[in-house]
Amino acid sequence: MRRLVLLASLALAAACAPGRADLTVDWTFAGKSCDAAGVSKIQVAIEGEVLNPDTFNCVQPAGQINTGAYLGRYLLGNYNLTVYGLDANSNVLYQNTVQVQVGRGGTTVAVDAAPNPAAPGSVTLRWSFNGQSCAASGVTVVNASVDNQVLTDANNNPDLPCSQNGVDGVQVSPLSPGPHSFDLVGKVSGTVKFALNGLSVSVAAGQDTPASPNLMPAAPTTASANLTWAFYNSGQTTGQSCAAANVDHVQIFFDPKSDGSGGTDSGTVPCSSNGVDGAAVDGVPEGLHSFAITGIRAGHIVFFTHHPPSTMFRIGLISDLFVPAESP
């Protein structure tokens, strides 16, 4: 009799125990499969739960396209599930959060992730030279900048091959959504023979934007620096403008020593001109170069650069460089 009571109690406890069921997610990205959407990996998160694994490759080892994943067994109830579509650099290209109800018998939820409005995009440049190909024009090397920053390859080399694997061009990524400005020069036997400045391309979030710049004959011989500056009192981490620091003129030095002293005097200019705290310096030779400044107030030096910054310069291109100056 005791045994019958015990079995009945166990049966009652089992009936009252919380149930679990399987959860599977299928994904798309703006209605496309992961490979068509440019997604390299898919990450899945469930609020309040730890998934292992939580990241899945778009292309499986055998070459099949991954369209979803089994996530395990969960207590019956509602969950917030998020699907992220990542590029090869783990940037979030797509994401969407949905509420899913895990019910008896298991649940499969389809999630279509929307483009992330802040996701970086890319630009594919397919260049020509006065209408000719790399081979026909004799161009072997292209130097380019985006938003006044010289582009380099994975080895930090700014000399980009004009043609790679039969394609005259290059892809530039990642780039934030919005407009970007490109400058390009083409070199024949190491000398700039073609140039194009101010190519404007608008980048869409998470997408590649094609552009076809046609560089025209040109013969620049130097690069240019677009310098901006700010002034820091001792212990400050936020720089002051010319007006706030009461600096009226700035003296510019090219390639100073590592402590900011020495270098070639590139001239003294008003601290602010046309609303910009900075100045342009022309005639910069090709290579990696640094700048330092002194901030002058009524003829007296009140700020100077302690740690000169440097950047890459290439003939025919403009490079931006921010130069700080600190109190003595």
Kinemage of the C-alpha trace (Angstrom):
@kinemage 1
@onewidth
@group {chain A} dominant
@subgroup {mainchain}
@vectorlist {calphas} color= white
{ca met a 1} P 0.000 0.000 0.000
{ca arg a 2} L 2.827 2.367 0.839
{ca arg a 3} L 4.396 1.565 -2.525
{ca leu a 4} L 1.212 2.453 -4.381
{ca val a 5} L 1.036 5.778 -2.556
{ca leu a 6} L 4.670 6.548 -3.398
{ca leu a 7} L 4.129 5.794 -7.091
{ca ala a 8} L 1.065 7.975 -7.144
{ca ser a 9} L 3.049 10.821 -5.561
{ca leu a 10} L 5.828 10.490 -8.123
{ca ala a 11} L 3.319 10.528 -10.951
{ca leu a 12} L 1.741 13.672 -9.542
{ca ala a 13} L 5.161 15.380 -9.216
{ca ala a 14} L 6.061 14.509 -12.796
{ca ala a 15} L 2.770 15.923 -14.003
{ca cys a 16} L 3.484 19.200 -12.174
{ca ala a 17} L 7.145 19.527 -13.312
{ca pro a 18} L 7.787 22.352 -15.783
{ca gly a 19} L 7.938 21.124 -19.378
{ca arg a 20} L 10.687 21.713 -21.932
{ca ala a 21} L 10.602 21.702 -25.712
{ca asp a 22} L 12.936 22.111 -28.677
{ca leu a 23} L 13.668 25.519 -30.211
{ca thr a 24} L 14.934 25.992 -33.765
{ca val a 25} L 15.581 29.255 -35.597
{ca asp a 26} L 15.608 29.845 -39.358
{ca trp a 27} L 17.157 33.090 -40.587
{ca thr a 28} L 17.149 35.399 -43.566
{ca phe a 29} L 18.617 38.857 -44.010
{ca ala a 30} L 16.377 41.454 -45.657
{ca gly a 31} L 14.750 38.497 -47.371
{ca lys a 32} L 18.035 37.028 -48.619
{ca ser a 33} L 20.105 34.027 -47.628
{ca cys a 34} L 23.222 34.795 -45.622
{ca asp a 35} L 25.605 34.411 -48.567
{ca ala a 36} L 23.483 36.605 -50.843
{ca ala a 37} L 23.341 39.271 -48.109
{ca gly a 38} L 27.110 39.304 -47.570
{ca val a 39} L 26.842 37.741 -44.110
{ca ser a 40} L 29.821 35.649 -43.031
{ca lys a 41} L 28.593 34.489 -39.617
{ca ile a 42} L 25.301 34.406 -37.752
{ca gln a 43} L 25.118 35.065 -34.033
{ca val a 44} L 22.040 34.182 -31.985
{ca ala a 45} L 21.213 35.464 -28.505
{ca ile a 46} L 18.339 34.650 -26.145
{ca glu a 47} L 17.749 37.085 -23.324
{ca gly a 48} L 18.566 35.472 -19.977
{ca glu a 49} L 20.041 32.345 -21.564
{ca val a 50} L 23.563 31.225 -22.447
{ca leu a 51} L 23.855 29.581 -25.862
{ca asn a 52} L 26.722 27.267 -26.715
{ca pro a 53} L 27.423 27.561 -29.562
{ca asp a 54} L 25.919 30.942 -30.285
{ca thr a 55} L 27.736 31.691 -33.578
{ca phe a 56} L 27.325 29.789 -36.836
{ca asn a 57} L 29.132 30.001 -40.178
{ca cys a 58} L 27.092 31.016 -43.186
{ca val a 59} L 28.840 28.452 -45.384
{ca gln a 60} L 29.223 24.997 -43.876
{ca pro a 61} L 32.408 22.926 -44.392
{ca ala a 62} L 30.825 20.927 -47.205
{ca gly a 63} L 29.783 24.110 -48.972
{ca gln a 64} L 26.087 24.176 -48.062
{ca ile a 65} L 24.477 27.460 -47.096
{ca asn a 66} L 23.403 27.529 -43.454
{ca thr a 67} L 19.751 28.592 -43.187
{ca gly a 68} L 19.149 27.998 -39.473
{ca ala a 69} L 20.163 26.230 -36.277
{ca tyr a 70} L 18.799 24.042 -33.501
{ca leu a 71} L 19.214 25.947 -30.236
{ca gly a 72} L 18.327 23.281 -27.651
{ca arg a 73} L 15.498 22.567 -25.207
{ca tyr a 74} L 13.898 25.341 -23.189
{ca leu a 75} L 11.235 25.682 -20.546
{ca leu a 76} L 7.857 26.389 -22.044
{ca gly a 77} L 7.197 30.124 -22.243
{ca asn a 78} L 8.150 33.348 -23.991
{ca tyr a 79} L 11.705 34.407 -24.897
{ca asn a 80} L 13.333 37.375 -26.637
{ca leu a 81} L 15.536 36.018 -29.421
{ca thr a 82} L 17.966 38.147 -31.470
{ca val a 83} L 19.650 37.198 -34.729
{ca tyr a 84} L 22.758 39.116 -35.855
{ca gly a 85} L 24.289 38.910 -39.329
{ca leu a 86} L 28.055 39.571 -39.137
{ca asp a 87} L 30.616 40.256 -41.822
{ca ala a 88} L 34.085 38.702 -41.881
{ca asn a 89} L 35.311 41.383 -39.446
{ca ser a 90} L 32.438 40.719 -37.000
{ca asn a 91} L 30.684 43.981 -37.863
{ca val a 92} L 26.929 43.757 -37.367
{ca leu a 93} L 25.335 44.098 -40.811
{ca tyr a 94} L 21.844 42.906 -39.865
{ca gln a 95} L 19.897 42.323 -36.680
{ca asn a 96} L 16.388 41.674 -35.441
{ca thr a 97} L 14.834 40.774 -32.092
{ca val a 98} L 11.578 38.825 -31.925
{ca gln a 99} L 9.534 37.303 -29.132
{ca val a 100} L 9.160 33.565 -29.511
{ca gln a 101} L 6.880 31.247 -27.571
{ca val a 102} L 8.298 27.803 -26.870
{ca gly a 103} L 5.332 25.424 -26.817
{ca arg a 104} L 4.793 21.735 -26.354
{ca gly a 105} L 5.953 19.732 -29.331
{ca gly a 106} L 8.738 22.226 -30.126
{ca thr a 107} L 8.939 25.568 -31.900
{ca thr a 108} L 10.587 26.756 -35.084
{ca val a 109} L 10.811 30.516 -35.523
{ca ala a 110} L 11.708 32.345 -38.738
{ca val a 111} L 13.627 35.585 -38.213
{ca asp a 112} L 14.273 38.045 -41.031
{ca ala a 113} L 17.048 40.338 -39.795
{ca ala a 114} L 16.912 43.947 -40.989
{ca pro a 115} L 19.933 45.985 -42.142
{ca asn a 116} L 21.781 47.692 -39.308
{ca pro a 117} L 21.647 51.431 -40.136
{ca ala a 118} L 25.078 51.891 -38.528
{ca ala a 119} L 26.710 48.905 -40.233
{ca pro a 120} L 29.856 49.688 -42.230
{ca gly a 121} L 29.785 49.263 -45.968
{ca ser a 122} L 32.384 49.137 -48.701
{ca val a 123} L 33.272 50.734 -52.018
{ca thr a 124} L 34.537 48.817 -55.035
{ca leu a 125} L 36.649 51.041 -57.281
{ca arg a 126} L 37.063 49.992 -60.909
{ca trp a 127} L 39.476 52.574 -62.240
{ca ser a 128} L 40.635 53.632 -65.691
{ca phe a 129} L 43.188 56.141 -66.959
{ca asn a 130} L 42.003 58.568 -69.612
{ca gly a 131} L 39.645 55.785 -70.593
{ca gln a 132} L 42.348 53.127 -70.756
{ca ser a 133} L 43.031 50.023 -68.711
{ca cys a 134} L 46.019 49.561 -66.431
{ca ala a 135} L 47.866 47.627 -69.099
{ca ala a 136} L 47.091 50.038 -71.940
{ca ser a 137} L 48.005 53.133 -69.907
{ca gly a 138} L 51.161 51.625 -68.420
{ca val a 139} L 49.968 52.251 -64.866
{ca thr a 140} L 51.250 49.618 -62.448
{ca val a 141} L 50.664 51.279 -59.076
{ca val a 142} L 47.783 53.337 -57.672
{ca asn a 143} L 47.941 55.500 -54.551
{ca ala a 144} L 44.594 56.472 -53.090
{ca ser a 145} L 43.123 58.210 -50.085
{ca val a 146} L 39.661 58.257 -48.557
{ca asp a 147} L 38.646 61.289 -46.531
{ca asn a 148} L 42.276 62.478 -46.659
{ca gln a 149} L 43.718 59.273 -45.202
{ca val a 150} L 46.095 57.303 -47.430
{ca leu a 151} L 44.868 53.775 -48.090
{ca thr a 152} L 47.211 50.884 -47.396
{ca asp a 153} L 46.989 47.131 -47.862
{ca ala a 154} L 47.142 44.502 -45.109
{ca asn a 155} L 50.918 45.008 -44.916
{ca asn a 156} L 50.580 48.802 -44.524
{ca asn a 157} L 51.851 49.321 -48.049
{ca pro a 158} L 50.269 52.367 -49.780
{ca asp a 159} L 51.328 51.223 -53.269
{ca leu a 160} L 48.255 49.344 -54.485
{ca pro a 161} L 48.613 47.128 -57.562
{ca cys a 162} L 46.738 48.659 -60.476
{ca ser a 163} L 45.470 45.260 -61.542
{ca gln a 164} L 44.934 42.165 -59.399
{ca asn a 165} L 43.800 38.800 -60.725
{ca gly a 166} L 42.760 40.443 -63.967
{ca val a 167} L 40.675 43.148 -62.269
{ca asp a 168} L 41.634 46.821 -62.550
{ca gly a 169} L 40.553 48.075 -59.149
{ca val a 170} L 40.220 47.441 -55.452
{ca gln a 171} L 37.596 47.146 -52.720
{ca val a 172} L 37.828 49.557 -49.777
{ca ser a 173} L 36.293 48.538 -46.442
{ca pro a 174} L 35.052 49.042 -43.825
{ca leu a 175} L 33.510 52.471 -44.410
{ca ser a 176} L 30.864 54.152 -42.299
{ca pro a 177} L 27.510 54.827 -43.986
{ca gly a 178} L 27.324 58.199 -45.723
{ca pro a 179} L 29.406 60.246 -48.169
{ca his a 180} L 33.140 59.721 -48.582
{ca ser a 181} L 35.710 61.504 -50.737
{ca phe a 182} L 38.419 59.692 -52.694
{ca asp a 183} L 41.632 61.024 -54.261
{ca leu a 184} L 43.615 58.771 -56.593
{ca val a 185} L 46.866 58.893 -58.580
{ca gly a 186} L 48.227 56.397 -61.109
{ca lys a 187} L 51.948 55.805 -61.430
{ca val a 188} L 53.882 54.782 -64.539
{ca ser a 189} L 57.402 53.554 -63.764
{ca gly a 190} L 57.166 55.140 -60.312
{ca thr a 191} L 56.061 58.592 -61.539
{ca val a 192} L 52.552 60.014 -61.168
{ca lys a 193} L 51.004 60.396 -64.621
{ca phe a 194} L 47.287 60.379 -63.815
{ca ala a 195} L 45.180 61.871 -61.024
{ca leu a 196} L 41.615 62.373 -59.829
{ca asn a 197} L 40.627 64.429 -56.809
{ca gly a 198} L 37.352 64.688 -54.952
{ca leu a 199} L 35.511 61.578 -56.145
{ca ser a 200} L 32.414 61.495 -53.918
{ca val a 201} L 30.799 58.152 -53.141
{ca ser a 202} L 27.837 57.607 -50.817
{ca val a 203} L 28.138 54.350 -48.857
{ca ala a 204} L 25.025 52.401 -47.882
{ca ala a 205} L 24.956 50.548 -44.574
{ca gly a 206} L 26.094 46.945 -44.914
{ca gln a 207} L 26.359 47.148 -48.700
{ca asp a 208} L 29.023 47.450 -51.370
{ca thr a 209} L 28.869 50.542 -53.581
{ca pro a 210} L 30.539 50.413 -57.008
{ca ala a 211} L 32.373 53.413 -58.478
{ca ser a 212} L 34.275 53.863 -61.749
{ca pro a 213} L 36.837 56.671 -61.415
{ca asn a 214} L 38.541 57.768 -64.623
{ca leu a 215} L 41.891 59.368 -63.807
{ca met a 216} L 43.103 62.051 -66.211
{ca pro a 217} L 46.682 62.991 -67.184
{ca ala a 218} L 48.407 64.987 -64.437
{ca ala a 219} L 51.914 65.549 -63.076
{ca pro a 220} L 51.911 66.531 -59.390
{ca thr a 221} L 55.286 66.314 -57.669
{ca thr a 222} L 54.452 66.688 -53.972
{ca ala a 223} L 51.811 65.869 -51.387
{ca ser a 224} L 49.881 68.213 -49.089
{ca ala a 225} L 49.124 68.164 -45.367
{ca asn a 226} L 45.823 69.391 -43.963
{ca leu a 227} L 46.679 70.166 -40.331
{ca thr a 228} L 44.240 70.829 -37.495
{ca trp a 229} L 45.201 71.514 -33.882
{ca ala a 230} L 44.074 72.037 -30.293
{ca phe a 231} L 45.738 73.154 -27.064
{ca tyr a 232} L 45.971 71.339 -23.731
{ca asn a 233} L 46.795 72.775 -20.327
{ca ser a 234} L 48.620 70.520 -17.861
{ca gly a 235} L 46.398 67.631 -16.771
{ca gln a 236} L 43.690 68.344 -19.359
{ca thr a 237} L 42.353 65.599 -21.610
{ca thr a 238} L 40.087 67.860 -23.659
{ca gly a 239} L 41.740 70.259 -26.059
{ca gln a 240} L 40.925 73.947 -26.327
{ca ser a 241} L 40.265 75.909 -29.493
{ca cys a 242} L 42.416 78.839 -30.567
{ca ala a 243} L 39.891 81.234 -29.060
{ca ala a 244} L 39.532 79.359 -25.767
{ca ala a 245} L 43.324 79.035 -25.374
{ca asn a 246} L 43.836 82.650 -26.430
{ca val a 247} L 46.361 81.616 -29.094
{ca asp a 248} L 46.628 84.030 -32.033
{ca his a 249} L 49.344 82.424 -34.183
{ca val a 250} L 50.863 78.991 -34.746
{ca gln a 251} L 54.350 78.136 -35.966
{ca ile a 252} L 54.566 74.837 -37.867
{ca phe a 253} L 57.566 72.486 -37.884
{ca phe a 254} L 58.088 69.618 -40.345
{ca asp a 255} L 59.698 66.345 -39.220
{ca pro a 256} L 60.730 67.500 -35.716
{ca lys a 257} L 62.520 65.322 -33.189
{ca ser a 258} L 60.513 62.855 -31.090
{ca asp a 259} L 60.189 65.418 -28.272
{ca gly a 260} L 58.793 68.092 -30.608
{ca ser a 261} L 61.946 70.174 -30.844
{ca gly a 262} L 63.806 71.026 -34.032
{ca gly a 263} L 62.470 70.241 -37.470
{ca thr a 264} L 62.097 72.441 -40.524
{ca asp a 265} L 60.247 75.714 -40.005
{ca ser a 266} L 57.230 75.569 -42.336
{ca gly a 267} L 56.002 79.047 -41.449
{ca thr a 268} L 53.834 80.941 -38.979
{ca val a 269} L 50.106 81.260 -39.671
{ca pro a 270} L 47.017 82.645 -37.922
{ca cys a 271} L 45.779 80.092 -35.396
{ca ser a 272} L 42.290 80.140 -36.893
{ca ser a 273} L 41.296 80.980 -40.449
{ca asn a 274} L 37.789 80.966 -41.919
{ca gly a 275} L 36.481 79.266 -38.804
{ca val a 276} L 39.017 76.409 -38.950
{ca asp a 277} L 41.718 75.906 -36.312
{ca gly a 278} L 44.352 74.639 -38.712
{ca ala a 279} L 46.223 75.222 -41.952
{ca ala a 280} L 47.338 73.519 -45.148
{ca val a 281} L 50.998 72.757 -45.857
{ca asp a 282} L 51.991 72.129 -49.465
{ca gly a 283} L 55.209 70.711 -50.857
{ca val a 284} L 55.329 67.666 -48.566
{ca pro a 285} L 57.563 64.901 -49.965
{ca glu a 286} L 56.343 61.340 -50.260
{ca gly a 287} L 56.720 59.128 -47.197
{ca leu a 288} L 55.892 58.970 -43.489
{ca his a 289} L 56.250 62.436 -41.949
{ca ser a 290} L 55.495 64.200 -38.658
{ca phe a 291} L 54.552 67.728 -37.628
{ca ala a 292} L 54.813 69.827 -34.487
{ca ile a 293} L 53.494 73.288 -33.633
{ca thr a 294} L 53.992 76.075 -31.138
{ca gly a 295} L 51.033 78.128 -29.975
{ca ile a 296} L 51.849 81.844 -29.779
{ca arg a 297} L 50.045 84.467 -27.692
{ca ala a 298} L 51.058 88.084 -28.249
{ca gly a 299} L 54.503 87.016 -29.437
{ca his a 300} L 55.130 84.513 -26.633
{ca ile a 301} L 55.148 80.714 -26.942
{ca val a 302} L 52.515 79.332 -24.568
{ca phe a 303} L 51.988 75.826 -26.021
{ca phe a 304} L 54.164 73.389 -27.967
{ca thr a 305} L 53.913 69.831 -29.256
{ca his a 306} L 55.558 67.275 -26.951
{ca his a 307} L 54.826 64.139 -29.006
{ca pro a 308} L 54.655 64.881 -32.758
{ca pro a 309} L 52.097 62.777 -34.648
{ca ser a 310} L 52.872 61.335 -38.072
{ca thr a 311} L 50.989 59.997 -41.052
{ca met a 312} L 51.556 58.715 -44.589
{ca phe a 313} L 51.918 61.114 -47.527
{ca arg a 314} L 51.775 60.287 -51.225
{ca ile a 315} L 52.386 62.572 -54.200
{ca gly a 316} L 49.170 64.137 -55.458
{ca leu a 317} L 47.187 63.285 -52.304
{ca ile a 318} L 46.131 65.349 -49.282
{ca ser a 319} L 46.585 63.802 -45.822
{ca asp a 320} L 44.788 65.000 -42.686
{ca leu a 321} L 46.777 65.189 -39.448
{ca phe a 322} L 45.712 66.406 -36.010
{ca val a 323} L 48.575 68.051 -34.097
{ca pro a 324} L 48.151 68.681 -30.349
{ca ala a 325} L 50.142 71.238 -28.383
{ca glu a 326} L 50.572 71.210 -24.610
{ca ser a 327} L 51.525 73.840 -22.084
{ca pro a 328} L 55.234 73.806 -21.123
